[in-house]
C-alpha cells in the first residue's frame, strides 16, 4: 500500500533523523512529506523506529493511506511539479 507520511517535529536533530529514515523507505515530495510504499508490517516497523526518536509531547508523525482511486490522478497542481517516475 502507498502512504503519504507527514511530520511536525520541533527538534532539528530529531527531524533530520526521522527524515533520513523516511528517505530510506520512500520519496520526499515536500520538506516534511514523503510517499512511502510498504506493507502494514513494514509501516509498523517504521513507526517503531520513529517512535523511539520523537518527543511524544510535542511531535507527531502521521501516515495517510493512499487508495488506488486516490492515485489515479491529481486534482490540482499549483506551482512546479516534479515529473512522476513510472513504477518499476
The first five atom37 places (N, CA, C, CB, O) and aatype in JSON, in Angstrom:
{
  "aatype": [20, 20, 20, 20, 20, 20, 20, 20, 20, 20, 20, 20, 20, 20, 20, 20, 20, 20, 20, 20, 20, 20, 20, 20, 20, 20, 20, 20, 20, 20, 20, 20, 20, 20, 20, 20, 20, 20, 20, 20, 20, 20, 20, 20, 20, 20, 20, 20, 20, 20, 20, 20, 20, 20, 20, 20, 20, 20, 20, 20, 20, 20, 20, 20, 20, 20, 20, 20, 20, 20, 20, 20, 20, 20, 20, 20, 20, 20, 20, 20, 20, 20, 20, 20, 20, 20, 20, 20],
  "atom_mask": [
    [1, 1, 1, 1, 1],
    [1, 1, 1, 1, 1],
    [1, 1, 1, 1, 1],
    [1, 1, 1, 1, 1],
    [1, 1, 1, 1, 1],
    [1, 1, 1, 1, 1],
    [1, 1, 1, 1, 1],
    [1, 1, 1, 1, 1],
    [1, 1, 1, 1, 1],
    [1, 1, 1, 1, 1],
    [1, 1, 1, 1, 1],
    [1, 1, 1, 1, 1],
    [1, 1, 1, 1, 1],
    [1, 1, 1, 1, 1],
    [1, 1, 1, 1, 1],
    [1, 1, 1, 1, 1],
    [1, 1, 1, 1, 1],
    [1, 1, 1, 1, 1],
    [1, 1, 1, 1, 1],
    [1, 1, 1, 1, 1],
    [1, 1, 1, 1, 1],
    [1, 1, 1, 1, 1],
    [1, 1, 1, 1, 1],
    [1, 1, 1, 1, 1],
    [1, 1, 1, 1, 1],
    [1, 1, 1, 1, 1],
    [1, 1, 1, 1, 1],
    [1, 1, 1, 1, 1],
    [1, 1, 1, 1, 1],
    [1, 1, 1, 1, 1],
    [1, 1, 1, 1, 1],
    [1, 1, 1, 1, 1],
    [1, 1, 1, 1, 1],
    [1, 1, 1, 1, 1],
    [1, 1, 1, 1, 1],
    [1, 1, 1, 1, 1],
    [1, 1, 1, 1, 1],
    [1, 1, 1, 1, 1],
    [1, 1, 1, 1, 1],
    [1, 1, 1, 1, 1],
    [1, 1, 1, 1, 1],
    [1, 1, 1, 1, 1],
    [1, 1, 1, 1, 1],
    [1, 1, 1, 1, 1],
    [1, 1, 1, 1, 1],
    [1, 1, 1, 1, 1],
    [1, 1, 1, 1, 1],
    [1, 1, 1, 1, 1],
    [1, 1, 1, 1, 1],
    [1, 1, 1, 1, 1],
    [1, 1, 1, 1, 1],
    [1, 1, 1, 1, 1],
    [1, 1, 1, 1, 1],
    [1, 1, 1, 1, 1],
    [1, 1, 1, 1, 1],
    [1, 1, 1, 1, 1],
    [1, 1, 1, 1, 1],
    [1, 1, 1, 1, 1],
    [1, 1, 1, 1, 1],
    [1, 1, 1, 1, 1],
    [1, 1, 1, 1, 1],
    [1, 1, 1, 1, 1],
    [1, 1, 1, 1, 1],
    [1, 1, 1, 1, 1],
    [1, 1, 1, 1, 1],
    [1, 1, 1, 1, 1],
    [1, 1, 1, 1, 1],
    [1, 1, 1, 1, 1],
    [1, 1, 1, 1, 1],
    [1, 1, 1, 1, 1],
    [1, 1, 1, 1, 1],
    [1, 1, 1, 1, 1],
    [1, 1, 1, 1, 1],
    [1, 1, 1, 1, 1],
    [1, 1, 1, 1, 1],
    [1, 1, 1, 1, 1],
    [1, 1, 1, 1, 1],
    [1, 1, 1, 1, 1],
    [1, 1, 1, 1, 1],
    [1, 1, 1, 1, 1],
    [1, 1, 1, 1, 1],
    [1, 1, 1, 1, 1],
    [1, 1, 1, 1, 1],
    [1, 1, 1, 1, 1],
    [1, 1, 1, 1, 1],
    [1, 1, 1, 1, 1],
    [1, 1, 1, 1, 1],
    [1, 1, 1, 1, 1]
  ],
  "atom_positions": [
    [[0.84, -1.18, 0.0], [0.0, 0.0, 0.0], [0.89, 1.24, 0.0], [-0.96, 0.0, 1.21], [1.99, 1.23, 0.55]],
    [[0.4, 2.28, -0.62], [1.1, 3.56, -0.65], [0.57, 4.44, 0.48], [0.92, 4.27, -2.04], [-0.64, 4.49, 0.74]],
    [[1.49, 5.12, 1.16], [1.14, 6.03, 2.25], [1.76, 7.4, 1.99], [1.6, 5.47, 3.61], [2.83, 7.51, 1.41]],
    [[1.06, 8.42, 2.43], [1.61, 9.76, 2.49], [1.94, 9.99, 3.96], [0.6, 10.85, 1.91], [1.04, 10.02, 4.8]],
    [[3.21, 10.15, 4.27], [3.65, 10.3, 5.66], [4.13, 11.73, 5.86], [4.76, 9.28, 6.03], [5.0, 12.21, 5.14]],
    [[3.55, 12.39, 6.86], [3.92, 13.76, 7.19], [4.37, 13.83, 8.64], [2.73, 14.73, 6.94], [4.03, 12.97, 9.45]],
    [[5.14, 14.85, 8.94], [5.57, 15.01, 10.33], [5.68, 16.48, 10.7], [6.9, 14.3, 10.56], [5.86, 17.35, 9.85]],
    [[5.57, 16.72, 12.01], [5.84, 18.03, 12.6], [6.7, 17.74, 13.82], [4.49, 18.82, 12.98], [6.19, 17.29, 14.85]],
    [[7.99, 18.0, 13.71], [8.96, 17.66, 14.74], [9.75, 18.92, 15.08], [9.91, 16.5, 14.29], [10.32, 19.55, 14.19]],
    [[9.77, 19.28, 16.36], [10.36, 20.55, 16.77], [11.89, 20.55, 16.82], [9.83, 20.93, 18.11], [12.51, 21.57, 16.51]],
    [[12.51, 19.45, 17.2], [13.96, 19.4, 17.35], [14.63, 19.12, 16.01], [14.35, 18.32, 18.37], [14.29, 18.17, 15.31]],
    [[15.6, 19.97, 15.65], [16.28, 19.85, 14.35], [16.96, 18.5, 14.15], [17.29, 20.96, 14.19], [16.83, 17.88, 13.1]],
    [[17.7, 18.04, 15.17], [18.43, 16.77, 15.04], [17.46, 15.6, 14.89], [19.34, 16.54, 16.25], [17.68, 14.7, 14.08]],
    [[16.39, 15.62, 15.67], [15.39, 14.55, 15.58], [14.71, 14.57, 14.23], [14.35, 14.68, 16.71], [14.5, 13.53, 13.61]],
    [[14.37, 15.77, 13.77], [13.71, 15.91, 12.47], [14.6, 15.36, 11.35], [13.37, 17.39, 12.19], [14.11, 14.7, 10.44]],
    [[15.89, 15.64, 11.42], [16.83, 15.12, 10.42], [16.91, 13.6, 10.47], [18.22, 15.73, 10.62], [16.94, 12.95, 9.43]],
    [[16.94, 13.03, 11.67], [17.0, 11.57, 11.81], [15.74, 10.92, 11.24], [17.18, 11.18, 13.28], [15.83, 9.9, 10.55]],
    [[14.58, 11.5, 11.54], [13.32, 10.95, 11.03], [13.29, 11.06, 9.5], [12.11, 11.67, 11.65], [12.88, 10.12, 8.82]],
    [[13.71, 12.19, 8.97], [13.74, 12.37, 7.51], [14.67, 11.35, 6.87], [14.18, 13.8, 7.15], [14.35, 10.8, 5.82]],
    [[15.82, 11.1, 7.48], [16.76, 10.11, 6.95], [16.14, 8.72, 6.9], [18.05, 10.08, 7.79], [16.32, 7.99, 5.93]],
    [[15.4, 8.36, 7.95], [14.72, 7.06, 7.98], [13.69, 7.0, 6.86], [14.04, 6.82, 9.36], [13.63, 6.02, 6.12]],
    [[12.87, 8.04, 6.74], [11.81, 8.05, 5.73], [12.38, 8.03, 4.32], [10.92, 9.27, 5.91], [11.78, 7.43, 3.43]],
    [[13.51, 8.67, 4.1], [14.12, 8.67, 2.77], [14.58, 7.28, 2.35], [15.3, 9.64, 2.73], [14.67, 6.98, 1.16]],
    [[14.87, 6.42, 3.32], [15.24, 5.03, 3.02], [14.02, 4.21, 2.62], [15.94, 4.39, 4.22], [14.15, 3.19, 1.93]],
    [[12.84, 4.65, 3.04], [11.61, 3.91, 2.77], [10.83, 4.46, 1.59], [10.74, 3.92, 3.99], [10.06, 3.73, 0.96]],
    [[11.03, 5.74, 1.27], [10.21, 6.33, 0.23], [10.82, 7.57, -0.38], [8.87, 6.66, 0.77], [12.03, 7.78, -0.32]],
    [[9.97, 8.37, -0.98], [10.39, 9.55, -1.74], [9.86, 10.82, -1.07], [9.9, 9.45, -3.2], [8.67, 10.92, -0.77]],
    [[10.75, 11.77, -0.86], [10.34, 13.05, -0.3], [9.61, 13.84, -1.38], [11.56, 13.86, 0.25], [10.12, 14.01, -2.48]],
    [[8.4, 14.33, -1.05], [7.63, 15.13, -2.0], [7.47, 16.57, -1.54], [6.26, 14.5, -2.22], [7.15, 17.45, -2.34]],
    [[7.68, 16.82, -0.27], [7.72, 18.15, 0.32], [8.72, 18.08, 1.47], [6.28, 18.63, 0.82], [9.24, 17.0, 1.77]],
    [[8.99, 19.21, 2.11], [10.0, 19.21, 3.17], [9.69, 18.18, 4.26], [10.11, 20.6, 3.78], [10.58, 17.46, 4.7]],
    [[8.45, 18.1, 4.69], [8.08, 17.17, 5.76], [7.0, 16.19, 5.32], [7.6, 17.94, 6.99], [6.11, 15.84, 6.09]],
    [[7.1, 15.75, 4.06], [6.07, 14.88, 3.48], [6.73, 13.87, 2.54], [5.01, 15.72, 2.73], [7.49, 14.23, 1.65]],
    [[6.41, 12.59, 2.76], [7.01, 11.51, 1.99], [5.94, 10.58, 1.43], [8.0, 10.72, 2.84], [4.92, 10.34, 2.08]],
    [[6.18, 10.07, 0.23], [5.37, 8.98, -0.32], [6.14, 7.69, -0.03], [5.1, 9.16, -1.88], [7.3, 7.55, -0.41]],
    [[5.48, 6.76, 0.65], [6.13, 5.51, 1.04], [5.25, 4.34, 0.62], [6.4, 5.47, 2.57], [4.06, 4.31, 0.95]],
    [[5.82, 3.4, -0.1], [5.1, 2.18, -0.46], [5.64, 1.05, 0.41], [5.24, 1.84, -1.99], [6.83, 0.72, 0.35]],
    [[4.75, 0.45, 1.22], [5.17, -0.61, 2.12], [3.96, -1.4, 2.59], [5.94, -0.03, 3.32], [2.81, -1.0, 2.38]],
    [[4.23, -2.53, 3.22], [3.17, -3.34, 3.81], [2.81, -2.75, 5.17], [3.6, -4.83, 3.95], [3.51, -1.88, 5.69]],
    [[1.71, -3.22, 5.75], [1.33, -2.77, 7.09], [2.4, -3.15, 8.11], [-0.03, -3.36, 7.5], [2.68, -2.39, 9.04]],
    [[2.99, -4.33, 7.93], [4.06, -4.77, 8.83], [5.27, -3.84, 8.73], [4.47, -6.23, 8.52], [5.85, -3.46, 9.75]],
    [[5.65, -3.49, 7.52], [6.78, -2.57, 7.32], [6.47, -1.19, 7.9], [7.12, -2.45, 5.83], [7.35, -0.54, 8.48]],
    [[5.23, -0.74, 7.74], [4.83, 0.55, 8.31], [4.93, 0.52, 9.83], [3.39, 0.92, 7.87], [5.38, 1.48, 10.45]],
    [[4.51, -0.59, 10.42], [4.6, -0.75, 11.87], [6.05, -0.68, 12.33], [3.96, -2.07, 12.3], [6.36, -0.03, 13.33]],
    [[6.95, -1.36, 11.61], [8.37, -1.33, 11.95], [8.94, 0.08, 11.79], [9.16, -2.32, 11.07], [9.74, 0.53, 12.6]],
    [[8.52, 0.76, 10.74], [8.96, 2.13, 10.51], [8.56, 3.03, 11.67], [8.37, 2.67, 9.19], [9.37, 3.82, 12.16]],
    [[7.31, 2.91, 12.12], [6.83, 3.74, 13.21], [7.47, 3.36, 14.55], [5.33, 3.63, 13.32], [7.63, 4.22, 15.41]],
    [[7.85, 2.11, 14.74], [8.57, 1.73, 15.95], [9.91, 2.44, 16.01], [8.78, 0.2, 16.02], [10.32, 2.92, 17.06]],
    [[10.59, 2.52, 14.87], [11.89, 3.21, 14.81], [11.72, 4.7, 15.08], [12.55, 3.0, 13.43], [12.49, 5.3, 15.83]],
    [[10.7, 5.29, 14.47], [10.47, 6.73, 14.64], [10.02, 7.04, 16.06], [9.43, 7.23, 13.63], [10.41, 8.05, 16.64]],
    [[9.18, 6.17, 16.63], [8.64, 6.38, 17.97], [9.75, 6.5, 19.02], [7.7, 5.25, 18.34], [9.59, 7.21, 20.01]],
    [[10.86, 5.81, 18.8], [11.99, 5.86, 19.74], [12.7, 7.21, 19.7], [12.98, 4.75, 19.42], [13.41, 7.56, 20.64]],
    [[12.5, 7.97, 18.63], [13.23, 9.22, 18.44], [12.45, 10.47, 18.85], [13.62, 9.35, 17.02], [13.03, 11.42, 19.38]],
    [[11.15, 10.47, 18.62], [10.39, 11.71, 18.76], [9.98, 11.98, 20.2], [9.15, 11.65, 17.88], [9.93, 11.09, 21.04]],
    [[9.68, 13.26, 20.46], [9.12, 13.69, 21.73], [7.6, 13.56, 21.61], [9.56, 15.17, 22.1], [6.97, 14.31, 20.86]],
    [[7.02, 12.63, 22.34], [5.59, 12.35, 22.2], [4.7, 13.48, 22.72], [5.26, 11.07, 22.93], [3.5, 13.49, 22.46]],
    [[5.29, 14.43, 23.44], [4.52, 15.57, 23.95], [4.4, 16.7, 22.91], [5.17, 16.1, 25.22], [3.45, 17.47, 22.94]],
    [[5.38, 16.79, 22.01], [5.39, 17.93, 21.09], [5.39, 17.55, 19.61], [6.59, 18.77, 21.37], [5.0, 18.36, 18.77]],
    [[5.82, 16.35, 19.29], [5.99, 15.94, 17.89], [4.88, 15.0, 17.44], [7.34, 15.27, 17.69], [4.22, 14.35, 18.26]],
    [[4.67, 14.94, 16.14], [3.76, 13.92, 15.6], [4.16, 13.53, 14.19], [2.31, 14.44, 15.62], [4.71, 14.32, 13.42]],
    [[3.86, 12.28, 13.87], [4.09, 11.71, 12.55], [2.8, 11.0, 12.16], [5.34, 10.72, 12.53], [2.26, 10.22, 12.94]],
    [[2.31, 11.28, 10.97], [1.02, 10.72, 10.53], [1.2, 10.04, 9.18], [-0.07, 11.84, 10.45], [1.85, 10.58, 8.29]],
    [[0.61, 8.85, 9.04], [0.61, 8.13, 7.76], [-0.82, 8.09, 7.23], [1.19, 6.68, 7.92], [-1.72, 7.56, 7.88]],
    [[-1.02, 8.65, 6.06], [-2.32, 8.63, 5.39], [-2.28, 7.58, 4.29], [-2.68, 10.05, 4.82], [-1.48, 7.71, 3.36]],
    [[-3.12, 6.54, 4.36], [-3.12, 5.55, 3.28], [-3.68, 6.17, 1.99], [-3.95, 4.3, 3.69], [-4.67, 6.9, 2.02]],
    [[-3.03, 5.86, 0.89], [-3.49, 6.33, -0.42], [-4.08, 5.15, -1.17], [-2.32, 6.99, -1.23], [-3.39, 4.17, -1.45]],
    [[-5.35, 5.25, -1.49], [-6.03, 4.16, -2.19], [-5.72, 4.21, -3.68], [-7.54, 4.24, -1.95], [-5.2, 5.2, -4.19]],
    [[-6.06, 3.13, -4.37], [-5.86, 3.11, -5.82], [-6.64, 4.23, -6.49], [-6.3, 1.75, -6.4], [-6.16, 4.83, -7.45]],
    [[-7.84, 4.52, -5.98], [-8.64, 5.61, -6.55], [-7.96, 6.95, -6.37], [-10.03, 5.63, -5.92], [-7.99, 7.79, -7.26]],
    [[-7.35, 7.16, -5.2], [-6.71, 8.45, -4.97], [-5.43, 8.6, -5.78], [-6.4, 8.63, -3.49], [-4.95, 9.72, -5.98]],
    [[-4.86, 7.49, -6.25], [-3.63, 7.54, -7.03], [-3.87, 7.65, -8.53], [-2.8, 6.32, -6.74], [-2.93, 7.8, -9.3]],
    [[-5.14, 7.58, -8.95], [-5.45, 7.62, -10.38], [-5.08, 8.94, -11.02], [-6.92, 7.35, -10.6], [-4.66, 8.98, -12.18]],
    [[-5.23, 10.01, -10.29], [-4.92, 11.32, -10.86], [-4.86, 12.36, -9.78], [-5.95, 11.71, -11.91], [-5.37, 12.18, -8.67]],
    [[-4.24, 13.46, -10.11], [-4.14, 14.56, -9.17], [-5.24, 15.56, -9.47], [-2.75, 15.23, -9.24], [-5.54, 15.83, -10.63]],
    [[-5.84, 16.09, -8.42], [-6.93, 17.03, -8.59], [-6.43, 18.38, -9.07], [-7.68, 17.18, -7.29], [-6.96, 18.94, -10.03]],
    [[-5.4, 18.92, -8.41], [-4.9, 20.24, -8.78], [-3.43, 20.34, -8.42], [-5.7, 21.35, -8.08], [-2.97, 19.81, -7.41]],
    [[-2.71, 21.02, -9.26], [-1.29, 21.28, -9.02], [-1.08, 22.78, -9.18], [-0.37, 20.46, -10.01], [-1.47, 23.37, -10.19]],
    [[-0.47, 23.39, -8.2], [-0.11, 24.81, -8.28], [1.4, 24.91, -8.13], [-0.85, 25.66, -7.18], [1.96, 24.39, -7.16]],
    [[2.05, 25.54, -9.05], [3.5, 25.68, -8.98], [4.2, 24.55, -9.69], [3.94, 25.74, -7.54], [3.58, 23.76, -10.39]],
    [[5.51, 24.47, -9.51], [6.33, 23.48, -10.19], [6.08, 22.09, -9.61], [7.82, 23.85, -10.07], [6.0, 21.93, -8.39]],
    [[5.95, 21.12, -10.47], [5.71, 19.72, -10.06], [6.8, 18.85, -10.64], [4.31, 19.23, -10.53], [7.1, 18.92, -11.83]],
    [[7.41, 18.03, -9.78], [8.42, 17.09, -10.25], [7.75, 16.04, -11.11], [9.18, 16.45, -9.07], [6.66, 15.57, -10.78]],
    [[8.4, 15.66, -12.2], [7.86, 14.64, -13.08], [7.75, 13.32, -12.34], [8.74, 14.48, -14.34], [8.64, 12.95, -11.57]],
    [[6.66, 12.61, -12.58], [6.47, 11.3, -11.97], [7.38, 10.29, -12.65], [4.99, 10.84, -12.07], [7.58, 10.33, -13.86]],
    [[7.92, 9.39, -11.85], [8.69, 8.3, -12.42], [7.79, 7.09, -12.51], [9.97, 7.99, -11.57], [7.03, 6.82, -11.58]],
    [[7.85, 6.36, -13.61], [6.98, 5.2, -13.76], [7.32, 4.14, -12.71], [7.09, 4.61, -15.17], [8.48, 3.96, -12.37]],
    [[6.29, 3.42, -12.2], [6.55, 2.36, -11.23], [7.37, 1.25, -11.85], [5.24, 1.8, -10.69], [7.27, 0.97, -13.04]],
    [[8.18, 0.63, -11.03], [9.03, -0.47, -11.51], [8.31, -1.78, -11.43], [10.31, -0.55, -10.71], [8.87, -2.82, -11.79]]
  ]
}
